[in-house]
Amino acid sequence: MTQAEESKTAKHERIKGERNPWEMLPDILEYARQGFGAFPEEEFNVRLRWWGLYPQGDGTGTKGGTDPYFMLRLRIPGGKLSAGQFRLIGRLSAKYARGTADITVRQNIQFHWIPAEALPDIFDQLASEGITSMGACGDDTRNITTCPLSGIDSHPRNDLSDLVAEATRALNGNPVFYNLPRKFKITLCGCESECTYPEINDVGITPVRHEDGREGFSVQVGGGLSTRPHFAVRLHFFLMREQIVPLLVGIASLFRDQDVLRQKRERARLKFLFLEHGWDRERFEKELSRYIDFLPEPWVPVEHHRPSQTIRDHTGFQRQKDAGKWSLGIPLNQGGLTPDLIDKIAWLSETYGEREIRLTPQQNVLIAGISENARDAVASHLGEWGLPLDGSRFLSRTVSCTGKSFCRLALVETKDWSKRLAEELDRLYPHPGKPLNIHVTGCPNDCGQQRIAEIGLQGVQFKGKDGVLQDGFDLFLGGETGSRKFFNARAGIRISQEQAIPLLSRLVGMYEDSSDPEESFHDF
Ligand code: SF4
């Protein structure tokens, strides 16, 4: 560890240890009323995050610096919103965020380019609709994700929304858990396709069936991407439903107390207990037993129950458990919403559905409760608005981080480029094909989860043959999740953004044409 790194980590630990940032909303709003320059440095660079706030560039792609705007990420447990809440987000986006409202891979929405003076009104209005940003960022438990079909599809095991709400109440805002070594990501995922990627969360809870026929839950811990990607380790427990939240509280407490993880921020996630501190499954189970007051039933889990395919988005119409009702996953362009689109989707859910919106981990939107005879009308509206349900498989499965337009750390623009790529692939290969996910990130931090994608693109700037600096990507190939797990591998190919679209079009075409329909991209 260098001296600079040590001091940066120590300073961060000191500032967040001095005061619980969750108690500071009144102070934050008072600074905001006085203007951007009124924020003290320790609030600005550390404690604001606990309320989902990051200082942000001015939209011209400036890297570094402290431009006078904020990104605000909302915390939306399980991605569930009422149509009224969704409409409010659209109004705030139009009034204060230059029309931005991006769905993230953790089922949140984030605004960009918000001036400091707008924050008091935004927080007031959010509170009036029961929305918070508490714990959306910072060293705490991040938004807890779940399958967007939770409680509405035909699989009863998929209804974990009550546990999402209970775990959120136990961990978010609880002063015992405001100061974790780093961010802490939990998913409770009941769907067959494990659409929230439990294998790359700090804690992933999934339903399982015991050999004796009992239904219960399995837990895996220590997953994560970015620096040293690591698939979560499945503990040898068979858990009952009522044990889930106490177990999550126990794991959060164990994580909080590991001082060894507070020495270097880049090595502070739970996974580093396994990667750098010699922990294995048995050690984790033993340490965890000190933090829970029940004895989980020992059980060696069966791995073959896990999905073998990698189509995890829930786009298109799907039958619900209620007879005659359908849910509809609407494919969006990398989660990019506009106030107009938000109004239209809210109207659809109010007119044809049950006034409820769900955000998906693949950055799409789902509405529920559509009756059989309204399906054609809904599809027709979406087609008129440029959101066709057919022929958009790449648009719906291409994930992108916010990139240079919004992120101070980004090396390249990602959102518009990803849209161009997905549109070109949908034009060339409009028919349903093999599972193929493309994830794009603007820097190695991997907020776009590119290391699990079949095709991953990591932003880079490099000098071309003419010596001119250009924006491009390092290409990664062969990621897979499910019953087989592979992080993708660096292909050793660095391409400019312009070169990348024709090259990837050819690559996808070769895969689509390959003779074996069962062959995964990893084996191709
Ligand atoms: Fe920003 Fe990098 Fe994260 Fe993209 S991956 S949002 S560029 S930090």
Residues whose N, C-alpha, C, O or C-beta is under 5 A from the ligand:
A	BS01	SF4	C401 T402 G403 C407 L409 A410 T441 G442 C443 N445 D446 C447 G448
